[in-house]
Amino acid sequence: MRCWSFFAAAAVLTMAGAAQAQDVKIGLILPMTGQQQSTGRQEAAAAKLYMAQHGDTVAGKKIELIIKDDQSVPDNAKRLAQELIVNEKVNFLGAGLTPSAMSMAPIATEGKVATVVMVSGTSVVTDRSPYYVRTSFTLGQQSGIIADWAIKNGSKKAVSVLSDWAPGAEAGKVFEANFIKGGGQVLDTLKVPLANPDFSPFLQRARDLQPDTLFVFVPAGQAGTFARQFSERGLDKSGIKLIGPGDIVDDDDLPTTGDALLGVVTAGMYSAAHPSQLNKDYVAAYKKASGHRANFISVGGYDGMHLIYSALEQTKGNTDADAVVGVMKGMKWESPRGTISIDPRTRDIVQNVYIRKVQKVNGEPWAIEFETFPAVKDPLKEAAAK
Ligand code: PHB
């Protein structure tokens, strides 16, 4: 209820400032500091790259990008969303990590601001506001496909090692449901704290259970630490197959993982090695602009900006949230990751999921795609609709 009165009072201020609001303002709320800061850095770099490549004027309106640091604290994200709407009068919001995206949702709804979910991979997030549209991914999209792949390729006994927060729970839930449905057995589900994780005791416990397959989800920013501890424990030479959604072979970390992840098979929506010309150009431009290899987090920000630019072109600069979300529904385009679209029913992303194996090319590990599942929807939303 606090939120209602907050916006009622703020409406007076908003109307007073409306006359000068010729620009389109986009406010991204990202973890720019704190332990998930690499995610904020990747998103911000990609959004800025998109603007550098496509200009800062759309449908005659000048675009202004504002980036706010929520330090991955959900209450900060909520407060920043209020401030961006009331003080900055933003026309669009960009949401980052799942807990922050969840806490901002009522603010986006009440403030009536179209919001692009650029990081979060948890299914339920886009249900939290009619103005939420996702350009990132869901963990379910990838985890179900890798479970089916593992069963098909002889896996029978798995242990899950999951980062202990909503995306990890979802990755585990979808993986385990598909793995068991395929006739496999899940020996245990081990949950690793999100903050400052020490994977070693969990990897030891997993190894002691003698699975043939280890399913692992760690979020962006943790693949490097995970890879180091995985090989320190000798698990890379244990004969146990390591699989997961794409996050465990994050391109931001892969260049520094040596041989630790060679041969690892994942189901992911983006690899910097995706062999399209558009992606080659993207990877080169991102590297030039940021000094890093483009990763699966970055494309959520790059495509998020594309979604906003294209919507503005279609609405001829009208930023009314219903109008904007209306044209975003069903939009389809070529991304560095392949063809993607927005499901008009759920406002969630529909995208290819690729099976990839980590291999060394020119001295560095890359996730090389070898099988494609086209136009994959979020399986949890599809199951709920049945
Ligand atoms: C999320 O916020 O849902 C999230 C972040 C990073 C990941 C996966 C999921 O790698």
Residues whose N, C-alpha, C, O or C-beta is under 5 A from the ligand:
A	BS01	PHB	G96 L97 T98 V119 S120 G121 T122 P167 V218 P219 A220 D247
